[in-house]
Amino acid sequence: MNKLWIRIFIAFLSILAAVLLAIGFFVADMIQHTYMDMARTQLSQDADLLMKTIRPQTFKDKPDVLQGKVRHYYSNHEPRITIIDTNGKVLADSDDDPAKMENHANRPEFRQVIRQHKASGESIRSSHTLGYNMMYVANPIKENGKVIAVIRTSIALNRIDAVLKGLWFSLGLAMAVAFLISGWISYVLARKFTRPIEASIEVSNRLIEKDYDSRVRVNASGELRQLTKAINNLAHNLKQQMNEIDENEQQLTAVLENMDSGVMLIQTSGRIMLVNRAMEEMTGLSSGELIGKRHIEAGKSFGLSQLIDRSLKTGERFRDEVHLYYPKERILDAHIAPYVGESGELRGVVAVLHDVTETRRLEQIRSEFVANVSHELKTPVTSVKGFAETLLDGAMYDEATLREFLKIIYDESDRLHRLISDILDLSRIEQHRIPLKMEQLNVVDVVAETVQTMRKRIEKKQLELVLPQKRHVMMEADKDRLRQILLNLVTNAIAYTPDKGRIEISLIERENELDLIVSDTGIGISEKDLPRIFERFYRVDKARSRQSGGTGLGLAIVKHLVESYHGKIRVESEEGKGSTFIVTLPRTQTRPDAV
């Protein structure tokens, strides 16, 4: 019953049935009245005809003559004729013996004429003798204006009833045929009319379910054709718009997800609507844990929440650096801006957070580097300047003093040269400006050659030096860079190992990697200093480092060279017991980099 065509079909049939029944009853009633009027007219005419053929005196003096005439004219024909005097006594009857008939004074049609003084009387009732309905019409017989008798004509209604039954049957059959034909026509019309509407409804429901390829494919005419065409145009335009929205959404999602900056969209209620991947990483929480929460829960940063609340309240843009302490400490460059709707109302704010922790750390390192370079350069320059001024003031005439001061100036100049060389090397390595000349090397031979250049220093401190056993340990490397790694590590070991200490260089081979290990029995490194030993100019023992002529850049250079080989370096040390540096290098370089 939910189908539109069924409702239209049933409504049409109901209206049609009501109309047909109304017409049927009206026609039947009209025909019945027509038949009754014809019968009534016929009875009145027969009464008039009889009154014209019988003299009034006959009604009084000659009942036998009267009965004979009535019988003569109407004994075998309708209607039935009954003549009644004013007292109700039957004087003559065309079908029965008047003497045997009861008084008719109480008959309705008789009383209408005699007692009610009507021009004619009429009644329809069932006949006890015949067993079916009869129509009775009574007309007065007057003489000199006075009623002297009543002539009653009657006719059996069984024929009229039969005609009416036949009429009802024919009428009912005609109405049934008309009802069926009209029902079929209404069904066809209802289906034709509702099929485009149902198809349009179905397409609309599919559009709601995001089936934008759905179309109305039913032929229609007139306004229904315009409706189906409008629905199809709507579906086409909606599909285009959704494709554009999907493409824009994909582009926006791709931009947001691939941004290194965290993005957060906050409603006017202060609750988070959207976050990107970078924001999840910054806060250590997933989007499911963030969306719907208040912004203070995103980073648990008072400074960030204060900026967001100010923007929500004033609708202004703000930019400031804020600190995030969970899940780890970060410095964020926060850009807070409102976003508004089409009518200009504030809909919320967008927070874009740039992680500048590394930038600030590099700025601090750069600042420290400049300060350290300035300090390291200032010491030898000051020494050279001071001793030169002393010599110029007259000390140069003392040969012993002159020689001593020139030796100091030479040493400080040499130290200054080494410092500048190390700074330039480190700069070139960081900028990948030194190409690697890869070749197959026996690492044992490279170790022996490198150590040989430092024999005098080792012997001067009476250090015990343990080298790898003579064998072939092959790897692909740049000989000069590998020697530079060894030179810096061994130099550090010599500088920080007391006299008569021990330095050991060993090699551990694996299938694809090689461990180069330099260990000593020197002063060691405290636990607090271990994370910083590869920083520029960082010294565990500043006095001893400067005394040995070190620049504080050796381990920084080693770290960058090892990383250029796609290797790793780590250190194991215990204060007062010595240190062990372990350099892990791949034995082959698939894509050698410049350093």
C-alpha positions as CSV (number, residue, x, y, z in Angstrom):
1,M,0.0,0.0,0.0
2,N,3.0,2.3,0.1
3,K,3.3,2.3,-3.7
4,L,2.1,5.5,-5.2
5,W,0.4,3.8,-8.2
6,I,-1.5,1.5,-5.9
7,R,-2.8,4.4,-3.9
8,I,-3.8,6.3,-7.1
9,F,-5.4,3.1,-8.5
10,I,-7.4,2.4,-5.4
11,A,-8.5,6.0,-5.1
12,F,-9.6,6.1,-8.7
13,L,-11.5,2.8,-8.4
14,S,-13.2,4.0,-5.2
15,I,-14.4,7.2,-6.9
16,L,-15.4,5.2,-10.0
17,A,-17.4,2.7,-7.9
18,A,-19.1,5.4,-6.0
19,V,-20.0,7.3,-9.2
20,L,-21.2,4.1,-10.9
21,L,-23.3,3.1,-7.9
22,A,-24.8,6.5,-7.7
23,I,-25.6,6.5,-11.4
24,G,-27.0,3.0,-11.2
25,F,-29.3,3.8,-8.3
26,F,-30.4,7.0,-9.9
27,V,-31.2,5.4,-13.2
28,A,-33.0,2.4,-11.6
29,D,-35.0,4.7,-9.4
30,M,-35.9,6.9,-12.4
31,I,-37.0,3.9,-14.5
32,Q,-39.0,2.5,-11.6
33,H,-40.8,5.8,-11.1
34,T,-41.4,6.0,-14.9
35,Y,-42.9,2.5,-14.9
36,M,-45.1,3.3,-11.9
37,D,-46.2,6.5,-13.4
38,M,-47.1,4.7,-16.6
39,A,-49.0,2.1,-14.7
40,R,-50.8,4.7,-12.6
41,T,-51.7,6.7,-15.8
42,Q,-53.0,3.5,-17.5
43,L,-55.1,2.6,-14.5
44,S,-56.6,6.1,-14.4
45,Q,-57.4,6.0,-18.2
46,D,-59.1,2.6,-17.8
47,A,-61.2,4.0,-15.0
48,D,-62.2,7.0,-17.0
49,L,-63.0,4.8,-20.0
50,L,-65.3,2.5,-17.9
51,M,-67.1,5.5,-16.3
52,K,-67.9,6.8,-19.8
53,T,-69.5,3.5,-20.8
54,I,-71.7,3.0,-17.7
55,R,-74.5,5.3,-16.7
56,P,-74.6,6.5,-13.1
57,Q,-78.1,5.0,-12.6
58,T,-76.6,1.6,-13.2
59,F,-74.4,1.9,-10.1
60,K,-77.6,2.2,-8.0
61,D,-80.3,0.1,-9.5
62,K,-78.7,-2.6,-11.7
63,P,-75.8,-4.3,-9.9
64,D,-76.1,-7.4,-12.1
65,V,-75.8,-5.3,-15.2
66,L,-72.9,-3.5,-13.7
67,Q,-71.2,-6.8,-12.8
68,G,-71.9,-8.1,-16.3
69,K,-70.3,-5.2,-18.1
70,V,-67.3,-5.2,-15.8
71,R,-66.8,-8.9,-16.4
72,H,-67.5,-8.5,-20.1
73,Y,-64.7,-5.9,-20.6
74,Y,-62.1,-6.9,-18.1
75,S,-62.5,-10.5,-17.0
76,N,-59.5,-11.7,-19.2
77,H,-57.5,-8.4,-19.3
78,E,-55.7,-6.2,-17.0
79,P,-56.3,-4.1,-15.0
80,R,-58.6,-5.5,-12.4
81,I,-61.8,-3.4,-12.0
82,T,-63.6,-3.1,-8.7
83,I,-66.6,-0.8,-8.1
84,I,-67.4,0.1,-4.5
85,D,-70.2,2.1,-3.1
86,T,-69.7,4.9,-0.6
87,N,-70.1,2.5,2.3
88,G,-67.3,0.2,1.1
89,K,-69.5,-2.6,-0.3
90,V,-68.2,-4.1,-3.5
91,L,-70.7,-3.7,-6.2
92,A,-68.8,-5.3,-9.1
93,D,-65.4,-6.9,-9.7
94,S,-63.8,-8.2,-12.8
95,D,-62.0,-11.1,-11.2
96,D,-64.1,-12.2,-8.2
97,D,-67.8,-12.5,-7.0
98,P,-68.8,-9.2,-5.3
99,A,-71.0,-11.0,-2.9
100,K,-68.1,-13.0,-1.5
101,M,-65.8,-10.0,-1.1
102,E,-65.4,-8.3,2.2
103,N,-66.1,-4.7,2.8
104,H,-63.5,-2.3,1.4
105,A,-64.3,0.7,3.6
106,N,-60.8,0.4,5.3
107,R,-58.8,0.2,2.1
108,P,-56.3,3.1,2.0
109,E,-57.1,4.1,-1.6
110,F,-60.9,4.1,-0.7
111,R,-60.5,6.2,2.4
112,Q,-58.4,8.7,0.5
113,V,-61.3,9.4,-1.8
114,I,-64.3,9.1,0.5
115,R,-63.0,10.3,3.8
116,Q,-60.1,12.6,2.7
117,H,-62.0,13.8,-0.4
118,K,-59.0,13.5,-2.7
119,A,-59.4,13.5,-6.4
120,S,-57.9,10.0,-6.5
121,G,-56.5,7.5,-4.1
122,E,-53.5,5.2,-4.5
123,S,-51.8,2.4,-2.6
124,I,-49.3,-0.4,-3.2
125,R,-49.5,-3.5,-1.0
126,S,-49.3,-7.2,-1.1
127,S,-52.4,-9.1,-2.2
128,H,-53.4,-11.9,0.2
129,T,-55.1,-13.8,-2.5
130,L,-52.5,-13.4,-5.2
131,G,-49.3,-13.4,-3.0
132,Y,-47.6,-10.5,-4.7
133,N,-47.7,-6.7,-4.7
134,M,-50.5,-4.8,-6.4
135,M,-51.0,-1.2,-7.3
136,Y,-54.5,0.2,-6.5
137,V,-55.9,3.5,-7.9
138,A,-59.3,4.7,-6.8
139,N,-61.3,7.4,-8.6
140,P,-64.7,8.8,-7.5
141,I,-67.9,8.4,-9.6
142,K,-69.9,11.5,-9.2
143,E,-73.4,12.5,-10.1
144,N,-74.4,16.1,-9.9
145,G,-71.1,16.8,-8.1
146,K,-71.8,14.2,-5.4
147,V,-69.7,11.0,-5.0
148,I,-72.0,8.0,-5.5
149,A,-69.4,5.3,-5.8
150,V,-65.7,4.6,-6.2
151,I,-64.1,2.8,-9.2
152,R,-60.9,1.1,-8.2
153,T,-58.4,-0.2,-10.8
154,S,-55.5,-2.4,-9.9
155,I,-52.6,-4.0,-11.6
156,A,-50.1,-6.7,-10.5
157,L,-46.6,-5.3,-10.0
158,N,-44.9,-8.7,-10.5
159,R,-44.2,-7.8,-14.1
160,I,-42.8,-4.5,-13.2
161,D,-40.7,-6.2,-10.5
162,A,-39.4,-8.6,-13.1
163,V,-38.6,-5.8,-15.5
164,L,-36.8,-3.9,-12.7
165,K,-34.9,-7.0,-11.7
166,G,-33.8,-7.5,-15.4
167,L,-32.9,-3.8,-15.4
168,W,-30.9,-4.1,-12.3
169,F,-29.1,-7.2,-13.7
170,S,-28.3,-5.4,-17.0
171,L,-27.4,-2.2,-15.2
172,G,-25.1,-4.2,-12.7
173,L,-23.5,-6.1,-15.6
174,A,-22.9,-2.9,-17.5
175,M,-21.5,-1.2,-14.4
176,A,-19.2,-4.2,-13.7
177,V,-17.9,-4.1,-17.3
178,A,-17.5,-0.4,-17.1
179,F,-15.8,-0.8,-13.7
180,L,-13.3,-3.4,-15.1
181,I,-12.6,-1.4,-18.2
182,S,-12.2,1.8,-16.2
183,G,-10.1,-0.1,-13.6
184,W,-7.7,-1.4,-16.3
185,I,-7.5,2.1,-17.9
186,S,-6.8,3.6,-14.4
187,Y,-4.1,1.0,-13.7
188,V,-2.4,1.8,-17.0
189,L,-2.7,5.5,-16.4
190,A,-1.6,5.2,-12.8
191,R,1.5,3.1,-13.8
192,K,2.3,5.5,-16.6
193,F,1.9,8.5,-14.4
194,T,3.7,7.1,-11.3
195,R,6.5,5.2,-13.0
196,P,8.6,8.4,-13.7
197,I,7.8,9.6,-10.2
198,E,8.9,6.3,-8.6
199,A,12.0,6.2,-10.7
200,S,12.8,9.8,-9.6
201,I,12.3,8.9,-6.0
202,E,14.5,5.8,-6.4
203,V,17.2,7.9,-8.1
204,S,16.9,10.5,-5.3
205,N,17.4,7.8,-2.7
206,R,20.4,6.5,-4.5
207,L,21.9,10.0,-4.7
208,I,21.4,10.2,-0.9
209,E,23.4,6.9,-0.7
210,K,26.1,8.5,-2.8
211,D,25.4,6.6,-6.0
212,Y,26.0,9.5,-8.3
213,D,25.9,7.4,-11.5
214,S,22.2,6.7,-11.0
215,R,19.8,8.1,-13.6
216,V,16.0,8.1,-14.4
217,R,15.7,6.0,-17.5
218,V,11.9,6.0,-17.8
219,N,10.2,7.6,-20.8
220,A,7.7,10.3,-19.8
221,S,5.9,13.3,-21.3
222,G,4.9,16.7,-20.2
223,E,5.7,17.9,-16.8
224,L,6.9,14.4,-15.8
225,R,9.5,14.6,-18.6
226,Q,10.7,17.9,-17.2
227,L,10.8,16.3,-13.7
228,T,12.9,13.3,-14.9
229,K,15.2,15.6,-16.9
230,A,15.7,17.9,-13.9
231,I,16.5,14.9,-11.7
232,N,19.1,13.6,-14.2
233,N,20.6,17.1,-14.5
234,L,20.8,17.3,-10.8
235,A,22.5,13.9,-10.5
236,H,25.0,14.9,-13.2
237,N,25.8,18.2,-11.6
238,L,25.9,16.6,-8.2
239,K,28.4,14.0,-9.4
240,Q,30.6,16.7,-10.9
241,Q,30.5,18.7,-7.7
242,M,31.2,15.6,-5.6
243,N,34.1,14.7,-7.8
244,E,35.5,18.2,-7.4
245,I,34.9,18.0,-3.7
246,D,36.6,14.6,-3.5
247,E,39.5,15.9,-5.6
248,N,39.9,19.0,-3.4
249,E,39.6,16.9,-0.3
250,Q,42.2,14.5,-1.5
251,Q,44.5,17.4,-2.4
252,L,43.9,19.0,1.0
253,T,44.4,15.7,2.8
254,A,47.6,15.1,0.8
255,V,48.9,18.6,1.7
256,L,47.9,18.3,5.3
257,E,49.3,14.8,5.8
258,N,52.6,15.6,4.1
259,M,53.2,18.8,5.9
260,D,55.9,18.9,8.5
261,S,54.0,21.5,10.4
262,G,51.2,20.5,12.7
263,V,47.7,21.7,11.8
264,M,44.8,21.8,14.1
265,L,41.2,23.1,13.5
266,I,39.3,24.3,16.6
267,Q,35.6,25.1,16.8
268,T,34.3,28.2,18.6
269,S,33.4,25.9,21.5
270,G,37.1,25.2,21.9
271,R,36.9,21.6,20.8
272,I,39.2,20.1,18.1
273,M,37.7,19.3,14.7
274,L,40.7,18.2,12.7
275,V,44.4,17.4,13.1
276,N,47.0,16.2,10.6
277,R,49.7,13.5,10.9
278,A,52.4,16.0,12.0
279,M,50.1,17.2,14.8
280,E,49.6,13.6,16.0
281,E,53.4,13.2,16.1
282,M,53.9,16.4,18.0
283,T,51.3,15.6,20.7
284,G,51.9,11.8,20.8
285,L,48.2,11.3,20.4
286,S,46.1,9.8,17.5
287,S,43.4,11.8,15.7
288,G,40.8,9.7,17.3
289,E,42.1,10.7,20.8
290,L,42.3,14.4,19.8
291,I,39.1,15.1,17.8
292,G,36.3,16.2,20.0
293,K,38.6,17.1,22.9
294,R,39.3,20.6,24.1
295,H,42.4,22.2,22.7
296,I,44.2,22.4,26.1
297,E,44.4,18.6,25.9
298,A,46.2,18.6,22.5
299,G,49.6,19.7,23.8
300,K,49.0,20.5,27.4
301,S,50.7,23.9,26.6
302,F,49.3,26.9,28.5
303,G,51.0,29.3,26.0
304,L,49.4,27.6,23.0
305,S,45.9,27.4,24.6
306,Q,46.2,31.1,25.6
307,L,46.9,32.1,22.0
308,I,43.9,30.0,20.7
309,D,41.5,31.4,23.3
310,R,42.6,35.0,22.4
311,S,42.0,34.3,18.7
312,L,38.6,32.8,19.4
313,K,37.7,35.8,21.6
314,T,39.0,38.6,19.4
315,G,39.0,37.0,15.9
316,E,42.6,38.2,15.4
317,R,45.7,36.6,14.1
318,F,48.6,35.8,16.4
319,R,52.1,34.4,16.1
320,D,54.4,33.4,18.9
321,E,56.8,30.8,20.1
322,V,55.4,28.3,22.5
323,H,56.9,25.4,24.4
324,L,55.4,21.9,24.3
325,Y,56.5,19.6,27.1
326,Y,54.6,16.4,26.2
327,P,55.5,13.8,25.0
328,K,58.9,15.5,24.7
329,E,60.0,19.1,24.9
330,R,59.6,21.1,21.7
331,I,59.8,24.7,20.7
332,L,56.9,25.6,18.3
333,D,56.4,28.6,16.1
334,A,52.6,28.9,16.4
335,H,50.5,30.7,13.8
336,I,46.9,31.2,15.0
337,A,44.3,32.5,12.6
338,P,40.5,32.7,12.6
339,Y,38.4,31.1,9.9
340,V,35.0,32.6,9.1
341,G,31.9,31.4,7.3
342,E,30.3,32.9,4.1
343,S,28.4,35.5,6.1
344,G,31.5,36.5,8.0
345,E,30.7,34.8,11.3
346,L,33.6,33.3,13.3
347,R,33.5,29.5,12.8
348,G,36.7,28.7,14.7
349,V,40.5,29.0,14.4
350,V,43.3,27.3,12.6
351,A,46.5,26.6,14.5
352,V,49.6,25.9,12.4
353,L,52.6,24.8,14.5
354,H,56.1,24.7,13.1
355,D,58.6,22.6,15.1
356,V,61.6,24.9,15.4
357,T,63.3,22.9,18.1
358,E,66.1,21.7,15.8
359,T,66.4,25.2,14.3
360,R,66.8,26.8,17.7
361,R,69.3,24.0,18.7
362,L,71.3,24.6,15.5
363,E,71.2,28.3,16.2
364,Q,72.5,27.7,19.6
365,I,75.2,25.4,18.3
366,R,76.1,28.0,15.7
367,S,76.3,30.6,18.3
368,E,78.4,28.4,20.5
369,F,80.6,27.5,17.5
370,V,81.2,31.1,16.7
371,A,82.0,31.8,20.4
372,N,84.3,28.7,20.6
373,V,86.1,29.6,17.3
374,S,86.5,33.1,18.4
375,H,87.9,31.9,21.7
376,E,90.2,29.3,20.1
377,L,91.5,31.8,17.6
378,K,91.9,34.5,20.2
379,T,94.3,32.5,22.4
380,P,97.1,31.8,19.8
381,V,96.7,35.3,18.2
382,T,97.0,36.9,21.6
383,S,100.0,34.8,22.4
384,V,101.7,35.7,19.0
385,K,100.9,39.3,19.4
386,G,102.1,39.5,23.0
387,F,105.4,37.8,22.4
388,A,106.0,39.8,19.3
389,E,105.4,43.0,21.2
390,T,107.8,41.8,23.9
391,L,110.4,41.2,21.3
392,L,109.9,44.6,19.7
393,D,110.3,46.2,23.1
394,G,113.9,45.0,23.3
395,A,113.7,41.3,24.3
396,M,114.9,40.4,20.8
397,Y,118.5,41.5,21.7
398,D,118.6,38.7,24.2
399,E,119.4,35.6,22.1
400,A,118.1,33.1,24.6
401,T,114.8,35.0,25.1
402,L,114.5,35.6,21.4
403,R,114.8,31.9,20.6
404,E,112.4,31.0,23.3
405,F,109.8,33.5,22.2
406,L,110.1,32.7,18.5
407,K,109.6,29.0,19.4
408,I,106.4,29.9,21.3
409,I,105.2,32.1,18.3
410,Y,106.0,29.2,16.0
411,D,104.0,26.7,18.1
412,E,101.0,29.0,18.4
413,S,101.1,29.7,14.7
414,D,101.2,26.0,14.0
415,R,98.3,25.5,16.4
416,L,96.4,28.3,14.7
417,H,97.1,26.6,11.3
418,R,95.7,23.3,12.6
419,L,92.6,24.9,14.0
420,I,91.8,26.7,10.7
421,S,92.5,23.5,8.7
422,D,90.2,21.5,10.9
423,I,87.5,24.1,10.6
424,L,87.8,24.1,6.8
425,D,87.8,20.3,6.7
426,L,84.7,20.1,8.9
427,S,82.9,22.7,6.8
428,R,83.8,20.8,3.5
429,I,82.7,17.5,5.1
430,E,79.4,18.9,6.2
431,Q,78.7,20.4,2.8
432,H,79.7,17.1,1.0
433,R,82.4,18.9,-1.0
434,I,85.1,16.3,-0.5
435,P,84.7,13.4,-3.0
436,L,85.4,9.9,-1.9
437,K,87.9,8.0,-4.0
438,M,86.8,4.4,-3.3
439,E,89.3,1.6,-3.6
440,Q,89.9,-1.9,-2.2
441,L,92.2,-1.5,0.9
442,N,93.8,-3.8,3.4
443,V,92.7,-2.1,6.6
444,V,95.6,-3.7,8.6
445,D,98.1,-2.0,6.3
446,V,96.3,1.4,6.6
447,V,96.3,1.1,10.4
448,A,100.1,0.4,10.4
449,E,100.8,3.3,8.1
450,T,98.7,5.7,10.1
451,V,100.3,4.7,13.4
452,Q,103.8,5.0,12.0
453,T,103.3,8.8,11.7
454,M,102.7,9.0,15.4
455,R,105.5,6.7,16.6
456,K,107.5,9.5,18.2
457,R,104.7,10.8,20.3
458,I,103.8,7.2,21.4
459,E,107.4,6.5,22.3
460,K,107.8,9.8,24.1
461,K,105.0,8.9,26.5
462,Q,106.2,5.3,26.6
463,L,102.8,4.0,25.6
464,E,102.2,0.3,24.8
465,L,100.7,0.0,21.4
466,V,98.8,-3.1,20.3
467,L,98.0,-3.4,16.6
468,P,95.9,-6.0,14.6
469,Q,97.6,-9.1,13.5
470,K,99.0,-9.1,10.0
471,R,96.4,-10.5,7.7
472,H,94.2,-9.4,4.8
473,V,91.1,-7.5,6.0
474,M,89.7,-6.0,2.8
475,M,87.1,-3.2,2.5
476,E,86.1,-0.6,0.0
477,A,87.1,2.9,1.3
478,D,88.8,6.2,0.6
479,K,92.3,5.7,2.0
480,D,92.8,9.4,3.1
481,R,89.5,9.6,4.8
482,L,90.0,6.3,6.6
483,R,93.5,7.4,7.7
484,Q,91.9,10.7,9.0
485,I,89.4,8.7,11.1
486,L,92.2,6.6,12.6
487,L,94.5,9.6,13.0
488,N,92.0,11.5,15.1
489,L,91.0,8.5,17.2
490,V,94.6,7.5,18.0
491,T,95.6,11.2,18.6
492,N,92.8,11.5,21.2
493,A,93.9,8.2,22.8
494,I,97.6,9.5,23.0
495,A,96.5,12.8,24.4
496,Y,94.2,11.4,27.2
497,T,96.3,8.3,28.1
498,P,98.9,8.8,30.9
499,D,102.6,7.8,30.4
500,K,103.2,4.1,30.2
501,G,99.5,3.5,29.4
502,R,98.1,1.2,26.8
503,I,96.5,1.8,23.4
504,E,95.0,-1.1,21.4
505,I,93.7,-1.1,17.8
506,S,91.7,-4.1,16.8
507,L,89.5,-5.3,13.9
508,I,86.4,-7.4,14.0
509,E,85.2,-8.8,10.7
510,R,81.6,-9.7,9.7
511,E,80.1,-10.7,6.4
512,N,79.1,-7.1,5.4
513,E,80.5,-5.0,8.1
514,L,83.8,-4.2,9.8
515,D,84.4,-2.9,13.3
516,L,87.4,-0.7,13.8
517,I,88.1,-0.5,17.6
518,V,90.5,2.0,19.3
519,S,90.7,1.5,23.1
520,D,93.0,3.1,25.7
521,T,93.7,3.1,29.4
522,G,93.4,6.9,29.7
523,I,91.4,9.2,32.0
524,G,88.0,8.0,30.6
525,I,84.9,10.0,30.0
526,S,82.2,10.7,32.6
527,E,78.7,9.6,32.0
528,K,77.4,13.2,31.8
529,D,80.0,14.0,29.1
530,L,79.4,11.0,26.9
531,P,76.4,12.4,24.9
532,R,78.4,15.6,24.0
533,I,81.8,14.3,23.0
534,F,81.1,14.5,19.3
535,E,80.1,18.2,19.5
536,R,82.5,20.8,18.1
537,F,85.1,22.2,20.5
538,Y,83.7,20.0,23.3
539,R,86.6,18.8,25.5
540,V,86.5,16.4,28.4
541,D,89.7,17.8,29.9
542,K,90.2,21.3,28.4
543,A,93.6,21.9,30.0
544,R,95.1,18.6,28.7
545,S,93.5,19.1,25.3
546,R,95.0,22.5,24.8
547,Q,98.3,21.4,26.2
548,S,98.4,18.6,23.6
549,G,97.6,21.0,20.8
550,G,94.1,19.6,20.2
551,T,91.5,21.8,18.4
552,G,88.4,20.1,19.9
553,L,87.1,19.3,16.4
554,G,88.7,15.8,15.9
555,L,85.7,13.7,17.1
556,A,83.2,15.9,15.2
557,I,85.2,15.3,12.0
558,V,85.3,11.5,12.8
559,K,81.5,11.4,13.3
560,H,80.8,13.1,10.0
561,L,83.3,11.0,8.1
562,V,81.8,7.8,9.5
563,E,78.3,8.9,8.6
564,S,79.5,9.7,5.0
565,Y,80.5,6.0,4.8
566,H,76.9,5.0,6.0
567,G,78.6,3.8,9.2
568,K,78.1,4.2,12.9
569,I,80.3,5.2,15.8
570,R,79.8,4.6,19.5
571,V,81.9,5.0,22.6
572,E,82.1,2.9,25.8
573,S,84.0,4.6,28.7
574,E,84.4,4.5,32.4
575,E,86.0,7.5,34.2
576,G,89.5,6.7,35.3
577,K,89.7,3.4,33.4
578,G,89.8,4.4,29.8
579,S,87.7,4.6,26.7
580,T,86.8,2.4,23.7
581,F,85.7,3.9,20.4
582,I,83.9,1.4,18.0
583,V,83.6,2.4,14.4
584,T,81.3,0.2,12.3
585,L,81.7,0.5,8.5
586,P,80.1,-1.4,5.6
587,R,82.7,-3.4,3.7
588,T,81.3,-2.2,0.3
589,Q,79.9,1.1,-0.7
590,T,76.9,0.7,-3.1
591,R,76.5,4.5,-3.7
592,P,79.5,6.3,-2.4
593,D,78.8,9.9,-1.3
594,A,81.0,12.9,-1.4
595,V,82.0,14.3,2.0
